[in-house]
Amino acid sequence: MLMTATGLLAGNATDECLWANGTLGWGNGTGDEPPEATVRLNLPYALLEATVALMAIFGNTLVIVAFRTERRLRRRTNYYIVSLASADLLVGTLGIPFAVLASIGLPRNLHACLFTISLLVVLCTISIFCLVAVSIDRYWAILHPLAYSRNMRTKTTLYIISMCWLAGFIVGFLPLFGWHEQPAEDACLFVKVMNYDYLVFLYLVTIIIPAVLLLAFYIHIYRVIVRQRKQILSVNSIDSRCMASIEDGAGSCSQSGRHATKRRTQPKDQYSGTMLRVLRAAQNREVKATQNLSIIVLFFMLCWMPLHTINCIVAFCPQCHIHAPVMLMVITLSHLNSALNPLLYAYHLKDFRAALKRLLLSLIGIAPRPDPPRDCVNCISALAQQHQQQQIFP
C-alpha cells in the first residue's frame, strides 16, 4: 500500500540517498547516535508521483461527477464503483503527497507521522474491502437473481459500503491507537515506526484472505455460469425438437413435451417464453458485469500485491535490503492503480463510458448526442412485475 511508500522508500531508499549524498545513514551499527542528515528529494520520483496524482484526481473526479449527474448510473453495483473512485481520489489528493513527504522522512512528529501512514493504510484497506463486497454482490446476483432483486435495495448497498469504510478506518488506524514502535530517530521512517506483527496482520487481512475469497467467489461464479448455460442450451434443444415433431406430425416428442410446447403456443401462456428470454438477457447482463468487475479486481491485486509482499518480507527479514529503484517502481505501480481505474471503468463499463464521454464533451462545449432508449433497464424487476400481473389477470 501507500504505507510502504513511507516505509521502504524512507527506510531502504533513504539510506541509499544518504550514502549517495555523502552522508552516513541511520543505524550504522556503531552504537553511536546518528549524525544530523538531510535527505534529498528524489526529483524524478516526485515529478512522476505528481503526474500520477493529477491523473487520479482528474479521472476519479469525472467518475464521481458522472455518477451524480447521470441517473441511469445509479444502480447498486455502481455505488461500489463510486466508493472505489472516492478512495482513489483521496489517494491522489492526500496519499501521494504524504508518500512524497515520507520519502524524505517527514513529518518528524511521531503522532503526525503515524496519522499520515495510517491514513495511507486506510485508503487501500477500504478499496480492498469494497472489492470483496462487490464480489459478494455479484456472487449473489448470479446465483440467486430473483432473490437478489427482491431483497437487495440501494439502502442495503450504502450500508455495506459504510461498513467497508468503517472497517478500513479501524484496521488502518490501529498504529495510531498504540500498535506501533517507538523510533530512535527523529524521522518518519515506516520500517522504524510500524510494528512487524501489525504488518503481518495487515498482509493477511488486506491481501491474503481477500485474495482467497475473491478467487473462490469468481471460480464458483464461473462454474455456475457454465452449468446454467448448458441447461439453457439443453432446454432450447429439447423444445426445438418437440416443436419440429408436432409440426411434422411425428410422435418422437414425449407427451409432456407436447403439452408443454402446446401451452407455449397459446397466446394465454406466452409469458413462459417471455420469462425465459428476459431471464437469459438478465443473466447475460449480470455475467458481463461480473466479468468486468473481475478485471478491475485483478488489476487492483496486480498493482498492490508487490508492495504488500515486500512489506511482509521486510517484516520477517529486517536485514534484507530492497534497492531503491525497485521500491520506487512498486510504489509508483500501486499509485497508478488509482490513476488508471477510471480508464478501466470507461473501457469495460458501457454506461460509464457513455456518461464520461458526454461529460467530457460538455466540458469542451460540445453538445453530446442523446442515447437511444433502452428496452429494459432492470429486466429482473420487469420480470417480477409481469409475473405478478399474470397471477392477478390469468
TIVO-27351 format. One record per residue (C-alpha): residue in three letters; x negated, y negated, z negated; residue number from 1. Coordinates in Angstrom, 2 decimals, padded with zeros to 5 digits. Layout:
REM residues N
['ala' [X Y Z] NUM]
...
This chain:
REM residues 394
['met' [000.00 000.00 000.00] 1]
['leu' [-000.89 -003.60 -000.16] 2]
['met' [-002.17 -002.72 -003.58] 3]
['thr' [-005.33 -001.21 -002.17] 4]
['ala' [-005.97 -004.44 -000.36] 5]
['thr' [-006.59 -005.72 -003.84] 6]
['gly' [-008.33 -002.60 -004.84] 7]
['leu' [-010.76 -001.13 -002.48] 8]
['leu' [-011.33 -004.27 -000.49] 9]
['ala' [-012.07 -006.12 -003.72] 10]
['gly' [-013.88 -003.10 -005.14] 11]
['asn' [-015.91 -001.44 -002.39] 12]
['ala' [-015.80 -004.12 000.29] 13]
['thr' [-016.55 -006.82 -002.25] 14]
['asp' [-019.68 -005.00 -003.37] 15]
['glu' [-020.88 -004.84 000.24] 16]
['cys' [-020.16 -008.54 000.70] 17]
['leu' [-022.13 -009.40 -002.41] 18]
['trp' [-025.13 -007.43 -001.25] 19]
['ala' [-024.84 -008.88 002.24] 20]
['asn' [-024.86 -012.36 000.75] 21]
['gly' [-027.99 -011.57 -001.18] 22]
['thr' [-026.16 -011.42 -004.49] 23]
['leu' [-026.08 -008.47 -006.83] 24]
['gly' [-022.67 -006.78 -007.07] 25]
['trp' [-020.78 -005.78 -010.20] 26]
['gly' [-021.75 -002.66 -012.04] 27]
['asn' [-025.42 -002.34 -011.10] 28]
['gly' [-025.92 000.42 -013.63] 29]
['thr' [-028.45 -001.53 -015.71] 30]
['gly' [-026.08 -002.21 -018.60] 31]
['asp' [-026.73 -005.94 -018.28] 32]
['glu' [-024.00 -008.45 -017.81] 33]
['pro' [-023.29 -009.04 -014.14] 34]
['pro' [-024.62 -012.33 -012.82] 35]
['glu' [-022.34 -015.00 -011.56] 36]
['ala' [-021.47 -014.11 -007.97] 37]
['thr' [-019.46 -015.78 -005.31] 38]
['val' [-017.57 -013.53 -002.93] 39]
['arg' [-017.30 -014.99 000.53] 40]
['leu' [-014.12 -014.74 002.53] 41]
['asn' [-014.28 -012.39 005.49] 42]
['leu' [-013.09 -014.87 008.11] 43]
['pro' [-012.20 -012.40 010.93] 44]
['tyr' [-010.21 -010.30 008.46] 45]
['ala' [-008.41 -013.37 007.10] 46]
['leu' [-007.52 -014.57 010.61] 47]
['leu' [-006.24 -011.13 011.57] 48]
['glu' [-004.15 -010.95 008.40] 49]
['ala' [-002.76 -014.44 009.08] 50]
['thr' [-001.72 -013.34 012.57] 51]
['val' [-000.04 -010.22 011.22] 52]
['ala' [001.72 -012.30 008.54] 53]
['leu' [003.12 -014.72 011.12] 54]
['met' [004.33 -011.81 013.26] 55]
['ala' [006.01 -010.20 010.24] 56]
['ile' [007.69 -013.44 009.19] 57]
['phe' [008.93 -014.29 012.68] 58]
['gly' [010.15 -010.81 013.64] 59]
['asn' [011.86 -009.91 010.38] 60]
['thr' [013.48 -013.34 010.12] 61]
['leu' [015.00 -012.74 013.55] 62]
['val' [016.31 -009.35 012.41] 63]
['ile' [017.96 -010.83 009.30] 64]
['val' [019.45 -013.79 011.19] 65]
['ala' [020.78 -011.49 013.92] 66]
['phe' [022.44 -009.32 011.29] 67]
['arg' [024.09 -012.34 009.67] 68]
['thr' [025.37 -013.79 012.95] 69]
['glu' [026.46 -010.58 014.74] 70]
['arg' [029.47 -008.93 013.15] 71]
['arg' [029.07 -005.75 015.16] 72]
['leu' [025.74 -005.15 013.47] 73]
['arg' [027.36 -004.95 010.04] 74]
['arg' [027.58 -001.19 009.94] 75]
['arg' [026.49 000.83 006.96] 76]
['thr' [023.26 002.15 008.45] 77]
['asn' [022.15 -001.33 009.49] 78]
['tyr' [022.28 -002.54 005.89] 79]
['tyr' [019.30 -000.29 005.22] 80]
['ile' [017.51 -001.79 008.22] 81]
['val' [018.09 -005.30 006.84] 82]
['ser' [016.81 -004.17 003.45] 83]
['leu' [013.62 -002.93 005.11] 84]
['ala' [013.36 -006.20 007.05] 85]
['ser' [013.72 -008.18 003.81] 86]
['ala' [010.90 -006.22 002.18] 87]
['asp' [008.74 -006.69 005.30] 88]
['leu' [009.49 -010.41 005.25] 89]
['leu' [008.22 -010.59 001.67] 90]
['val' [005.09 -008.70 002.76] 91]
['gly' [004.42 -011.42 005.32] 92]
['thr' [005.17 -014.34 003.02] 93]
['leu' [003.68 -013.03 -000.24] 94]
['gly' [001.97 -009.67 000.17] 95]
['ile' [-000.58 -010.51 002.85] 96]
['pro' [-001.65 -013.83 001.25] 97]
['phe' [-002.11 -012.00 -002.05] 98]
['ala' [-004.20 -009.35 -000.26] 99]
['val' [-006.46 -012.02 001.21] 100]
['leu' [-006.87 -013.60 -002.22] 101]
['ala' [-007.67 -010.20 -003.70] 102]
['ser' [-010.42 -009.71 -001.13] 103]
['ile' [-012.34 -012.48 -002.90] 104]
['gly' [-011.36 -011.38 -006.42] 105]
['leu' [-008.56 -013.90 -007.09] 106]
['pro' [-006.66 -014.70 -009.26] 107]
['arg' [-009.03 -014.29 -012.19] 108]
['asn' [-006.39 -014.44 -014.92] 109]
['leu' [-005.53 -010.86 -015.88] 110]
['his' [-001.77 -011.28 -016.06] 111]
['ala' [-001.64 -013.24 -012.81] 112]
['cys' [-003.80 -010.55 -011.21] 113]
['leu' [-001.52 -007.78 -012.48] 114]
['phe' [001.54 -009.66 -011.22] 115]
['thr' [000.18 -010.07 -007.69] 116]
['ile' [-000.99 -006.47 -007.50] 117]
['ser' [002.27 -005.15 -008.96] 118]
['leu' [004.33 -007.24 -006.54] 119]
['leu' [002.45 -005.68 -003.65] 120]
['val' [003.21 -002.24 -005.03] 121]
['val' [006.88 -003.16 -005.46] 122]
['leu' [007.37 -004.13 -001.82] 123]
['cys' [006.02 -000.86 -000.47] 124]
['thr' [007.92 001.22 -003.04] 125]
['ile' [011.21 -000.48 -002.13] 126]
['ser' [010.65 000.27 001.54] 127]
['ile' [009.94 003.94 000.84] 128]
['phe' [013.00 004.32 -001.38] 129]
['cys' [015.19 002.65 001.25] 130]
['leu' [013.86 005.06 003.89] 131]
['val' [014.71 008.00 001.66] 132]
['ala' [018.18 006.56 001.05] 133]
['val' [018.92 006.03 004.75] 134]
['ser' [017.69 009.56 005.47] 135]
['ile' [020.14 010.93 002.91] 136]
['asp' [022.81 008.76 004.54] 137]
['arg' [022.02 010.30 007.96] 138]
['tyr' [021.96 013.78 006.41] 139]
['trp' [025.48 013.35 005.06] 140]
['ala' [026.77 011.71 008.25] 141]
['ile' [025.53 014.60 010.42] 142]
['leu' [026.55 017.49 008.17] 143]
['his' [029.90 016.13 006.96] 144]
['pro' [031.04 013.38 009.37] 145]
['leu' [034.71 013.21 008.32] 146]
['ala' [033.91 013.23 004.59] 147]
['tyr' [031.20 010.61 005.20] 148]
['ser' [033.63 008.29 006.99] 149]
['arg' [036.31 008.81 004.36] 150]
['asn' [034.13 008.33 001.26] 151]
['met' [031.26 006.08 002.32] 152]
['arg' [032.02 002.39 002.03] 153]
['thr' [029.95 -000.76 002.52] 154]
['lys' [030.04 -001.42 -001.23] 155]
['thr' [028.56 002.03 -001.83] 156]
['thr' [025.75 001.29 000.63] 157]
['leu' [024.99 -002.03 -001.07] 158]
['tyr' [024.96 -000.30 -004.45] 159]
['ile' [022.46 002.31 -003.19] 160]
['ile' [020.23 -000.40 -001.74] 161]
['ser' [020.36 -002.31 -005.03] 162]
['met' [019.29 000.84 -006.87] 163]
['cys' [016.35 001.22 -004.44] 164]
['trp' [015.20 -002.34 -005.18] 165]
['leu' [015.65 -001.87 -008.92] 166]
['ala' [013.69 001.39 -008.90] 167]
['gly' [010.98 -000.26 -006.79] 168]
['phe' [010.64 -003.10 -009.30] 169]
['ile' [010.45 -000.66 -012.21] 170]
['val' [007.80 001.56 -010.61] 171]
['gly' [005.78 -001.33 -009.21] 172]
['phe' [005.72 -003.48 -012.33] 173]
['leu' [004.59 -000.69 -014.70] 174]
['pro' [001.00 -002.06 -014.76] 175]
['leu' [002.34 -005.47 -015.77] 176]
['phe' [004.03 -003.82 -018.77] 177]
['gly' [000.84 -002.22 -020.06] 178]
['trp' [-000.14 000.71 -017.80] 179]
['his' [-003.46 -000.84 -016.73] 180]
['glu' [-007.12 -001.05 -017.63] 181]
['gln' [-008.99 -003.89 -019.34] 182]
['pro' [-011.58 -005.04 -016.79] 183]
['ala' [-015.03 -006.12 -017.93] 184]
['glu' [-015.36 -008.54 -015.02] 185]
['asp' [-013.55 -011.82 -014.67] 186]
['ala' [-012.22 -010.92 -011.23] 187]
['cys' [-009.03 -009.42 -009.80] 188]
['leu' [-010.51 -006.10 -008.67] 189]
['phe' [-007.88 -003.45 -008.05] 190]
['val' [-010.06 -000.47 -008.95] 191]
['lys' [-011.03 -002.22 -012.20] 192]
['val' [-007.56 -003.17 -013.47] 193]
['met' [-005.49 -000.21 -012.26] 194]
['asn' [-005.22 002.92 -014.37] 195]
['tyr' [-006.18 006.04 -012.42] 196]
['asp' [-003.30 008.05 -013.90] 197]
['tyr' [-000.94 005.39 -012.58] 198]
['leu' [-002.49 005.66 -009.11] 199]
['val' [-001.90 009.42 -009.09] 200]
['phe' [001.66 008.88 -010.33] 201]
['leu' [002.20 006.28 -007.62] 202]
['tyr' [000.82 008.58 -004.93] 203]
['leu' [003.23 011.33 -005.96] 204]
['val' [006.30 009.12 -006.37] 205]
['thr' [005.88 006.95 -003.29] 206]
['ile' [004.19 009.28 -000.78] 207]
['ile' [004.13 013.00 -001.53] 208]
['ile' [007.63 013.52 -002.93] 209]
['pro' [009.36 011.17 -000.41] 210]
['ala' [007.43 012.77 002.47] 211]
['val' [008.53 016.26 001.41] 212]
['leu' [012.15 015.11 001.02] 213]
['leu' [012.19 013.33 004.37] 214]
['leu' [010.67 016.32 006.13] 215]
['ala' [013.22 018.67 004.57] 216]
['phe' [016.13 016.37 005.48] 217]
['tyr' [015.16 015.96 009.11] 218]
['ile' [014.32 019.64 009.63] 219]
['his' [017.72 020.63 008.23] 220]
['ile' [019.45 017.95 010.32] 221]
['tyr' [017.71 019.24 013.44] 222]
['arg' [018.75 022.83 012.73] 223]
['val' [022.36 021.80 012.09] 224]
['ile' [022.45 019.76 015.31] 225]
['val' [021.14 022.71 017.34] 226]
['arg' [023.70 025.05 015.76] 227]
['gln' [026.59 022.64 016.35] 228]
['arg' [025.56 022.10 019.96] 229]
['lys' [025.55 025.86 020.55] 230]
['gln' [029.00 026.18 019.00] 231]
['ile' [030.37 023.37 021.19] 232]
['leu' [028.91 024.93 024.32] 233]
['ser' [030.33 028.33 023.33] 234]
['val' [033.83 026.92 022.76] 235]
['asn' [033.73 025.00 026.04] 236]
['ser' [032.63 028.13 027.92] 237]
['ile' [035.45 030.24 026.45] 238]
['asp' [038.05 027.55 027.17] 239]
['ser' [036.86 027.23 030.77] 240]
['arg' [037.14 030.98 031.35] 241]
['cys' [040.60 031.08 029.78] 242]
['met' [041.81 028.18 031.91] 243]
['ala' [040.48 029.82 035.08] 244]
['ser' [042.10 033.14 034.17] 245]
['ile' [045.51 031.55 033.61] 246]
['glu' [045.36 029.60 036.86] 247]
['asp' [044.41 032.76 038.82] 248]
['gly' [046.99 034.92 037.04] 249]
['ala' [044.31 037.25 035.73] 250]
['gly' [044.54 038.99 032.39] 251]
['ser' [040.92 038.65 031.33] 252]
['cys' [041.65 036.00 028.72] 253]
['ser' [042.81 037.07 025.30] 254]
['gln' [046.37 036.43 024.18] 255]
['ser' [045.24 033.96 021.53] 256]
['gly' [043.06 032.18 024.07] 257]
['arg' [046.02 031.94 026.48] 258]
['his' [048.26 030.47 023.81] 259]
['ala' [045.54 028.02 022.71] 260]
['thr' [044.93 026.87 026.25] 261]
['lys' [048.65 026.55 026.99] 262]
['arg' [049.12 024.47 023.90] 263]
['arg' [046.39 022.08 025.06] 264]
['thr' [048.05 021.76 028.43] 265]
['gln' [051.26 020.49 026.85] 266]
['pro' [051.49 016.68 026.54] 267]
['lys' [052.64 017.04 022.96] 268]
['asp' [049.33 018.60 021.90] 269]
['gln' [046.88 016.56 023.90] 270]
['tyr' [045.46 015.34 020.59] 271]
['ser' [043.37 018.51 020.25] 272]
['gly' [041.39 017.77 023.38] 273]
['thr' [041.06 014.13 022.41] 274]
['met' [039.80 015.15 018.99] 275]
['leu' [037.07 017.33 020.47] 276]
['arg' [035.94 014.61 022.83] 277]
['val' [035.88 011.98 020.09] 278]
['leu' [034.05 014.29 017.71] 279]
['arg' [031.49 015.11 020.39] 280]
['ala' [030.96 011.41 021.19] 281]
['ala' [030.70 010.55 017.48] 282]
['gln' [028.23 013.36 016.90] 283]
['asn' [026.09 012.21 019.81] 284]
['arg' [026.06 008.70 018.39] 285]
['glu' [025.09 009.91 014.91] 286]
['val' [022.39 012.15 016.36] 287]
['lys' [020.94 009.28 018.35] 288]
['ala' [020.93 007.03 015.28] 289]
['thr' [019.21 009.76 013.27] 290]
['gln' [016.54 010.23 015.93] 291]
['asn' [015.82 006.51 016.00] 292]
['leu' [015.58 006.30 012.21] 293]
['ser' [013.28 009.32 012.11] 294]
['ile' [010.88 007.42 014.40] 295]
['ile' [010.94 004.45 012.00] 296]
['val' [010.26 006.78 009.06] 297]
['leu' [007.38 008.50 010.89] 298]
['phe' [005.83 005.16 011.83] 299]
['phe' [006.02 004.00 008.21] 300]
['met' [004.30 007.14 006.96] 301]
['leu' [001.56 006.92 009.58] 302]
['cys' [000.84 003.30 008.60] 303]
['trp' [000.83 003.78 004.84] 304]
['met' [-000.48 007.32 004.33] 305]
['pro' [-004.19 006.49 004.94] 306]
['leu' [-004.18 003.70 002.36] 307]
['his' [-002.38 005.79 -000.26] 308]
['thr' [-004.67 008.73 000.38] 309]
['ile' [-007.84 006.64 -000.02] 310]
['asn' [-006.34 005.18 -003.18] 311]
['cys' [-005.87 008.65 -004.65] 312]
['ile' [-009.35 009.75 -003.55] 313]
['val' [-010.89 006.82 -005.39] 314]
['ala' [-008.80 007.67 -008.46] 315]
['phe' [-010.23 011.21 -008.57] 316]
['cys' [-013.69 010.28 -007.31] 317]
['pro' [-014.74 006.87 -008.69] 318]
['gln' [-018.28 007.31 -007.40] 319]
['cys' [-017.07 007.82 -003.82] 320]
['his' [-017.92 004.87 -001.60] 321]
['ile' [-015.48 003.68 001.05] 322]
['his' [-017.06 001.48 003.71] 323]
['ala' [-015.65 -002.00 004.10] 324]
['pro' [-014.75 -001.64 007.84] 325]
['val' [-012.71 001.47 007.05] 326]
['met' [-010.87 -000.31 004.27] 327]
['leu' [-010.18 -003.35 006.42] 328]
['met' [-008.79 -001.08 009.14] 329]
['val' [-006.37 000.85 006.91] 330]
['ile' [-005.30 -002.32 005.07] 331]
['thr' [-004.50 -004.06 008.34] 332]
['leu' [-002.73 -000.92 009.59] 333]
['ser' [-000.44 -000.94 006.56] 334]
['his' [000.39 -004.61 007.10] 335]
['leu' [001.01 -004.04 010.80] 336]
['asn' [003.91 -001.80 009.82] 337]
['ser' [005.80 -004.86 008.58] 338]
['ala' [004.96 -006.81 011.74] 339]
['leu' [005.85 -004.07 014.23] 340]
['asn' [009.03 -002.76 012.60] 341]
['pro' [011.18 -005.44 014.33] 342]
['leu' [009.84 -004.22 017.68] 343]
['leu' [010.89 -000.69 016.76] 344]
['tyr' [014.38 -001.92 015.87] 345]
['ala' [014.62 -003.81 019.16] 346]
['tyr' [013.38 -000.87 021.22] 347]
['his' [015.21 002.04 019.59] 348]
['leu' [018.40 000.43 018.21] 349]
['lys' [020.60 -000.71 021.08] 350]
['asp' [022.80 -003.10 019.08] 351]
['phe' [019.79 -004.81 017.50] 352]
['arg' [018.13 -005.08 020.89] 353]
['ala' [021.14 -006.89 022.36] 354]
['ala' [021.56 -009.13 019.30] 355]
['leu' [017.88 -010.09 019.20] 356]
['lys' [017.94 -010.82 022.93] 357]
['arg' [020.93 -013.15 022.52] 358]
['leu' [019.29 -014.84 019.53] 359]
['leu' [016.02 -015.44 021.38] 360]
['leu' [017.85 -016.78 024.44] 361]
['ser' [019.86 -019.15 022.26] 362]
['leu' [016.65 -020.40 020.62] 363]
['ile' [015.26 -021.46 024.01] 364]
['gly' [018.57 -022.98 025.12] 365]
['ile' [019.84 -020.24 027.47] 366]
['ala' [023.43 -019.11 027.07] 367]
['pro' [023.47 -015.29 026.90] 368]
['arg' [025.97 -013.27 028.91] 369]
['pro' [028.78 -011.66 026.87] 370]
['asp' [028.55 -007.93 026.33] 371]
['pro' [031.20 -005.66 027.90] 372]
['pro' [033.89 -004.45 025.48] 373]
['arg' [033.23 -001.20 023.72] 374]
['asp' [035.70 001.64 023.87] 375]
['cys' [035.16 002.88 020.37] 376]
['val' [033.35 001.07 017.58] 377]
['asn' [033.94 003.68 014.90] 378]
['cys' [035.05 006.87 016.55] 379]
['ile' [035.35 008.85 013.35] 380]
['ser' [037.69 006.25 011.81] 381]
['ala' [039.71 006.11 015.01] 382]
['leu' [039.99 009.88 014.96] 383]
['ala' [041.25 009.86 011.38] 384]
['gln' [043.89 007.24 012.22] 385]
['gln' [045.02 009.24 015.25] 386]
['his' [045.27 012.34 013.11] 387]
['gln' [047.46 010.54 010.55] 388]
['gln' [049.75 009.22 013.29] 389]
['gln' [050.01 012.70 014.77] 390]
['gln' [051.15 014.05 011.42] 391]
['ile' [053.72 011.29 010.94] 392]
['phe' [055.07 011.41 014.50] 393]
['pro' [054.66 015.03 015.69] 394]
